[in-house]
Amino acid sequence: MDNGARFIEKARALGQVGPGVTHLEFTVGLLALQRPREVSLGEVENELDNAMIRIYLAGIRVGIKPD
């Protein structure tokens, strides 16, 4: 088992990552959240960033349901 898979298994054991989430999906989600915006959102930018991170983490805890 590689380090990424071990990381996900430990997080899953702690209830922080739900079923079906792979290390790649977890990492790509984080990268997408940190991608620079093409426009400035001014005063709401930090608030929006925090909200998006909370939504992402809530989704990761639930996991990915099979189609």
N, CA, C and O atoms as a Tinker XYZ file with bonds, in Angstrom:
   268  protein
     1  N      0.850000   -1.178000    0.000000    73     2
     2  CA     0.000000    0.000000    0.000000    64     1     3
     3  C      0.895000    1.240000    0.000000    63     2     4     5
     4  O      1.838000    1.333000    0.786000    81     3
     5  N      0.591000    2.191000   -0.887000    73     3     6
     6  CA     1.413000    3.396000   -0.950000    64     5     7
     7  C      1.000000    4.400000    0.137000    63     6     8     9
     8  O      0.001000    4.207000    0.831000    81     7
     9  N      1.777000    5.458000    0.265000    73     7    10
    10  CA     1.521000    6.447000    1.322000    64     9    11
    11  C      0.157000    7.110000    1.182000    63    10    12    13
    12  O     -0.517000    7.360000    2.182000    81    11
    13  N     -0.253000    7.394000   -0.049000    73    11    14
    14  CA    -1.554000    8.025000   -0.266000    64    13    15
    15  C     -2.691000    7.146000    0.216000    63    14    16    17
    16  O     -3.617000    7.625000    0.870000    81    15
    17  N     -2.625000    5.866000   -0.104000    73    15    18
    18  CA    -3.667000    4.928000    0.331000    64    17    19
    19  C     -3.662000    4.794000    1.853000    63    18    20    21
    20  O     -4.726000    4.701000    2.465000    81    19
    21  N     -2.489000    4.784000    2.467000    73    19    22
    22  CA    -2.405000    4.714000    3.936000    64    21    23
    23  C     -3.029000    5.957000    4.572000    63    22    24    25
    24  O     -3.740000    5.865000    5.572000    81    23
    25  N     -2.754000    7.113000    3.981000    73    23    26
    26  CA    -3.326000    8.365000    4.477000    64    25    27
    27  C     -4.853000    8.299000    4.459000    63    26    28    29
    28  O     -5.506000    8.647000    5.443000    81    27
    29  N     -5.414000    7.853000    3.342000    73    27    30
    30  CA    -6.872000    7.766000    3.215000    64    29    31
    31  C     -7.436000    6.748000    4.200000    63    30    32    33
    32  O     -8.475000    6.999000    4.811000    81    31
    33  N     -6.781000    5.619000    4.365000    73    31    34
    34  CA    -7.267000    4.600000    5.305000    64    33    35
    35  C     -7.259000    5.116000    6.742000    63    34    36    37
    36  O     -8.190000    4.852000    7.502000    81    35
    37  N     -6.214000    5.849000    7.112000    73    35    38
    38  CA    -6.166000    6.424000    8.466000    64    37    39
    39  C     -7.271000    7.457000    8.648000    63    38    40    41
    40  O     -7.935000    7.488000    9.684000    81    39
    41  N     -7.466000    8.300000    7.643000    73    39    42
    42  CA    -8.526000    9.307000    7.719000    64    41    43
    43  C     -9.899000    8.642000    7.763000    63    42    44    45
    44  O    -10.790000    9.103000    8.476000    81    43
    45  N    -10.070000    7.566000    7.009000    73    43    46
    46  CA   -11.344000    6.839000    7.014000    64    45    47
    47  C    -11.597000    6.229000    8.393000    63    46    48    49
    48  O    -12.723000    6.263000    8.890000    81    47
    49  N    -10.557000    5.672000    9.010000    73    47    50
    50  CA   -10.688000    5.073000   10.344000    64    49    51
    51  C    -11.088000    6.117000   11.388000    63    50    52    53
    52  O    -11.736000    5.788000   12.382000    81    51
    53  N    -10.704000    7.369000   11.162000    73    51    54
    54  CA   -11.051000    8.461000   12.077000    64    53    55
    55  C    -12.382000    9.122000   11.718000    63    54    56    57
    56  O    -12.802000   10.073000   12.377000    81    55
    57  N    -13.038000    8.624000   10.684000    73    55    58
    58  CA   -14.324000    9.174000   10.275000    64    57    59
    59  C    -14.242000   10.460000    9.478000    63    58    60    61
    60  O    -15.240000   11.167000    9.339000    81    59
    61  N    -13.069000   10.774000    8.952000    73    59    62
    62  CA   -12.893000   12.021000    8.210000    64    61    63
    63  C    -13.017000   11.849000    6.703000    63    62    64    65
    64  O    -13.154000   12.835000    5.979000    81    63
    65  N    -12.971000   10.612000    6.223000    73    63    66
    66  CA   -13.111000   10.320000    4.795000    64    65    67
    67  C    -14.098000    9.175000    4.652000    63    66    68    69
    68  O    -13.950000    8.125000    5.277000    81    67
    69  N    -15.097000    9.394000    3.827000    73    67    70
    70  CA   -16.134000    8.385000    3.636000    64    69    71
    71  C    -15.750000    7.333000    2.614000    63    70    72    73
    72  O    -14.665000    7.389000    2.035000    81    71
    73  N    -16.637000    6.375000    2.390000    73    71    74
    74  CA   -16.359000    5.287000    1.459000    64    73    75
    75  C    -16.250000    5.782000    0.020000    63    74    76    77
    76  O    -16.928000    6.727000   -0.384000    81    75
    77  N    -15.390000    5.130000   -0.732000    73    75    78
    78  CA   -15.260000    5.413000   -2.153000    64    77    79
    79  C    -14.310000    6.533000   -2.516000    63    78    80    81
    80  O    -14.036000    6.738000   -3.698000    81    79
    81  N    -13.793000    7.272000   -1.533000    73    79    82
    82  CA   -12.884000    8.386000   -1.813000    64    81    83
    83  C    -11.464000    7.849000   -1.909000    63    82    84    85
    84  O    -10.971000    7.202000   -0.984000    81    83
    85  N    -10.812000    8.119000   -3.029000    73    83    86
    86  CA    -9.423000    7.692000   -3.210000    64    85    87
    87  C     -8.485000    8.853000   -2.877000    63    86    88    89
    88  O     -8.911000   10.000000   -2.746000    81    87
    89  N     -7.217000    8.531000   -2.744000    73    87    90
    90  CA    -6.221000    9.569000   -2.489000    64    89    91
    91  C     -6.197000   10.566000   -3.645000    63    90    92    93
    92  O     -6.079000   11.770000   -3.420000    81    91
    93  N     -6.305000   10.081000   -4.865000    73    91    94
    94  CA    -6.298000   10.969000   -6.029000    64    93    95
    95  C     -7.482000   11.937000   -5.978000    63    94    96    97
    96  O     -7.308000   13.135000   -6.204000    81    95
    97  N     -8.664000   11.440000   -5.690000    73    95    98
    98  CA    -9.845000   12.305000   -5.612000    64    97    99
    99  C     -9.708000   13.329000   -4.489000    63    98   100   101
   100  O    -10.077000   14.492000   -4.655000    81    99
   101  N     -9.182000   12.900000   -3.362000    73    99   102
   102  CA    -8.962000   13.798000   -2.232000    64   101   103
   103  C     -8.005000   14.920000   -2.630000    63   102   104   105
   104  O     -8.271000   16.093000   -2.369000    81   103
   105  N     -6.895000   14.555000   -3.261000    73   103   106
   106  CA    -5.871000   15.520000   -3.647000    64   105   107
   107  C     -6.371000   16.470000   -4.727000    63   106   108   109
   108  O     -6.136000   17.675000   -4.647000    81   107
   109  N     -7.054000   15.945000   -5.727000    73   107   110
   110  CA    -7.577000   16.794000   -6.801000    64   109   111
   111  C     -8.580000   17.804000   -6.246000    63   110   112   113
   112  O     -8.615000   18.953000   -6.687000    81   111
   113  N     -9.387000   17.382000   -5.287000    73   111   114
   114  CA   -10.325000   18.309000   -4.655000    64   113   115
   115  C     -9.610000   19.455000   -3.959000    63   114   116   117
   116  O    -10.012000   20.612000   -4.084000    81   115
   117  N     -8.555000   19.135000   -3.230000    73   115   118
   118  CA    -7.778000   20.188000   -2.559000    64   117   119
   119  C     -7.137000   21.131000   -3.568000    63   118   120   121
   120  O     -7.133000   22.347000   -3.375000    81   119
   121  N     -6.596000   20.569000   -4.643000    73   119   122
   122  CA    -5.978000   21.405000   -5.678000    64   121   123
   123  C     -7.007000   22.324000   -6.329000    63   122   124   125
   124  O     -6.718000   23.488000   -6.604000    81   123
   125  N     -8.195000   21.807000   -6.572000    73   123   126
   126  CA    -9.248000   22.629000   -7.179000    64   125   127
   127  C     -9.631000   23.787000   -6.263000    63   126   128   129
   128  O     -9.883000   24.896000   -6.735000    81   127
   129  N     -9.676000   23.537000   -4.965000    73   127   130
   130  CA   -10.017000   24.604000   -4.021000    64   129   131
   131  C     -8.954000   25.695000   -3.982000    63   130   132   133
   132  O     -9.270000   26.862000   -3.750000    81   131
   133  N     -7.709000   25.327000   -4.205000    73   131   134
   134  CA    -6.610000   26.280000   -4.092000    64   133   135
   135  C     -6.235000   26.931000   -5.418000    63   134   136   137
   136  O     -5.320000   27.753000   -5.477000    81   135
   137  N     -6.936000   26.564000   -6.468000    73   135   138
   138  CA    -6.654000   27.127000   -7.790000    64   137   139
   139  C     -6.892000   28.638000   -7.761000    63   138   140   141
   140  O     -7.912000   29.098000   -7.246000    81   139
   141  N     -5.953000   29.409000   -8.314000    73   139   142
   142  CA    -6.140000   30.867000   -8.327000    64   141   143
   143  C     -7.373000   31.260000   -9.153000    63   142   144   145
   144  O     -7.642000   30.678000  -10.204000    81   143
   145  N     -8.100000   32.238000   -8.666000    73   143   146
   146  CA    -9.266000   32.739000   -9.401000    64   145   147
   147  C     -8.820000   33.718000  -10.479000    63   146   148   149
   148  O     -7.793000   34.386000  -10.351000    81   147
   149  N     -9.607000   33.787000  -11.532000    73   147   150
   150  CA    -9.304000   34.730000  -12.607000    64   149   151
   151  C     -9.852000   36.123000  -12.315000    63   150   152   153
   152  O     -9.459000   37.098000  -12.954000    81   151
   153  N    -10.758000   36.210000  -11.354000    73   151   154
   154  CA   -11.315000   37.509000  -10.954000    64   153   155
   155  C    -11.206000   37.643000   -9.440000    63   154   156   157
   156  O    -11.203000   36.648000   -8.715000    81   155
   157  N    -11.119000   38.863000   -8.983000    73   155   158
   158  CA   -11.081000   39.113000   -7.543000    64   157   159
   159  C    -12.509000   39.222000   -7.021000    63   158   160   161
   160  O    -13.366000   39.844000   -7.649000    81   159
   161  N    -12.750000   38.621000   -5.884000    73   159   162
   162  CA   -14.077000   38.671000   -5.281000    64   161   163
   163  C    -14.138000   39.672000   -4.131000    63   162   164   165
   164  O    -15.130000   39.749000   -3.406000    81   163
   165  N    -13.078000   40.421000   -3.983000    73   163   166
   166  CA   -13.064000   41.498000   -2.996000    64   165   167
   167  C    -13.245000   41.017000   -1.573000    63   166   168   169
   168  O    -12.594000   40.073000   -1.126000    81   167
   169  N    -14.149000   41.689000   -0.867000    73   167   170
   170  CA   -14.351000   41.454000    0.563000    64   169   171
   171  C    -14.852000   40.055000    0.890000    63   170   172   173
   172  O    -14.578000   39.542000    1.974000    81   171
   173  N    -15.574000   39.435000   -0.021000    73   171   174
   174  CA   -16.174000   38.124000    0.275000    64   173   175
   175  C    -15.244000   36.952000   -0.044000    63   174   176   177
   176  O    -15.597000   35.801000    0.212000    81   175
   177  N    -14.069000   37.228000   -0.595000    73   175   178
   178  CA   -13.182000   36.156000   -1.040000    64   177   179
   179  C    -12.787000   35.204000    0.090000    63   178   180   181
   180  O    -12.883000   33.988000   -0.076000    81   179
   181  N    -12.349000   35.730000    1.229000    73   179   182
   182  CA   -11.951000   34.865000    2.347000    64   181   183
   183  C    -13.132000   34.077000    2.891000    63   182   184   185
   184  O    -13.005000   32.894000    3.205000    81   183
   185  N    -14.285000   34.738000    3.002000    73   183   186
   186  CA   -15.485000   34.061000    3.489000    64   185   187
   187  C    -15.888000   32.931000    2.539000    63   186   188   189
   188  O    -16.263000   31.844000    2.980000    81   187
   189  N    -15.809000   33.193000    1.250000    73   187   190
   190  CA   -16.145000   32.174000    0.256000    64   189   191
   191  C    -15.156000   31.013000    0.315000    63   190   192   193
   192  O    -15.559000   29.851000    0.251000    81   191
   193  N    -13.870000   31.317000    0.437000    73   191   194
   194  CA   -12.856000   30.260000    0.560000    64   193   195
   195  C    -13.158000   29.352000    1.746000    63   194   196   197
   196  O    -13.122000   28.128000    1.620000    81   195
   197  N    -13.455000   29.944000    2.887000    73   195   198
   198  CA   -13.761000   29.151000    4.087000    64   197   199
   199  C    -15.003000   28.292000    3.890000    63   198   200   201
   200  O    -15.034000   27.134000    4.305000    81   199
   201  N    -16.025000   28.857000    3.257000    73   199   202
   202  CA   -17.256000   28.101000    3.009000    64   201   203
   203  C    -16.988000   26.932000    2.065000    63   202   204   205
   204  O    -17.489000   25.831000    2.291000    81   203
   205  N    -16.214000   27.154000    1.021000    73   203   206
   206  CA   -15.923000   26.089000    0.056000    64   205   207
   207  C    -15.126000   24.959000    0.713000    63   206   208   209
   208  O    -15.362000   23.788000    0.417000    81   207
   209  N    -14.203000   25.294000    1.586000    73   207   210
   210  CA   -13.436000   24.262000    2.291000    64   209   211
   211  C    -14.351000   23.458000    3.208000    63   210   212   213
   212  O    -14.243000   22.233000    3.266000    81   211
   213  N    -15.250000   24.129000    3.923000    73   211   214
   214  CA   -16.203000   23.411000    4.789000    64   213   215
   215  C    -17.095000   22.477000    3.974000    63   214   216   217
   216  O    -17.348000   21.344000    4.385000    81   215
   217  N    -17.572000   22.946000    2.824000    73   215   218
   218  CA   -18.419000   22.116000    1.961000    64   217   219
   219  C    -17.634000   20.920000    1.443000    63   218   220   221
   220  O    -18.147000   19.801000    1.438000    81   219
   221  N    -16.400000   21.139000    1.007000    73   219   222
   222  CA   -15.552000   20.054000    0.502000    64   221   223
   223  C    -15.328000   18.995000    1.587000    63   222   224   225
   224  O    -15.491000   17.801000    1.336000    81   223
   225  N    -14.959000   19.432000    2.778000    73   223   226
   226  CA   -14.691000   18.482000    3.863000    64   225   227
   227  C    -15.949000   17.718000    4.264000    63   226   228   229
   228  O    -15.876000   16.530000    4.579000    81   227
   229  N    -17.098000   18.386000    4.256000    73   227   230
   230  CA   -18.357000   17.698000    4.565000    64   229   231
   231  C    -18.638000   16.627000    3.518000    63   230   232   233
   232  O    -19.074000   15.526000    3.854000    81   231
   233  N    -18.394000   16.943000    2.264000    73   231   234
   234  CA   -18.604000   15.968000    1.193000    64   233   235
   235  C    -17.652000   14.793000    1.286000    63   234   236   237
   236  O    -18.054000   13.651000    1.059000    81   235
   237  N    -16.404000   15.053000    1.616000    73   235   238
   238  CA   -15.412000   13.982000    1.757000    64   237   239
   239  C    -15.818000   13.037000    2.883000    63   238   240   241
   240  O    -15.632000   11.826000    2.767000    81   239
   241  N    -16.363000   13.568000    3.959000    73   239   242
   242  CA   -16.787000   12.716000    5.084000    64   241   243
   243  C    -17.917000   11.777000    4.674000    63   242   244   245
   244  O    -17.970000   10.634000    5.129000    81   243
   245  N    -18.816000   12.250000    3.821000    73   243   246
   246  CA   -19.936000   11.423000    3.365000    64   245   247
   247  C    -19.444000   10.337000    2.416000    63   246   248   249
   248  O    -19.915000    9.200000    2.464000    81   247
   249  N    -18.506000   10.688000    1.564000    73   247   250
   250  CA   -17.961000    9.718000    0.619000    64   249   251
   251  C    -18.605000    9.817000   -0.745000    63   250   252   253
   252  O    -19.435000   10.688000   -1.006000    81   251
   253  N    -18.204000    8.908000   -1.603000    73   251   254
   254  CA   -18.686000    8.874000   -2.979000    64   253   255
   255  C    -19.555000    7.643000   -3.145000    63   254   256   257
   256  O    -19.105000    6.515000   -2.940000    81   255
   257  N    -20.788000    7.868000   -3.512000    73   255   258
   258  CA   -21.723000    6.763000   -3.710000    64   257   259
   259  C    -21.548000    6.196000   -5.122000    63   258   260   261
   260  O    -21.368000    6.959000   -6.070000    81   259
   261  N    -21.597000    4.877000   -5.274000    73   259   262
   262  CA   -21.491000    4.295000   -6.617000    64   261   263
   263  C    -22.682000    4.706000   -7.482000    63   262   264   265
   264  O    -23.785000    4.910000   -6.975000    81   263
   265  N    -22.453000    4.825000   -8.784000    73   263   266
   266  CA   -23.543000    5.192000   -9.722000    64   265   267
   267  C    -24.587000    4.116000   -9.810000    63   266   268
   268  O    -25.563000    4.263000  -10.546000    81   267
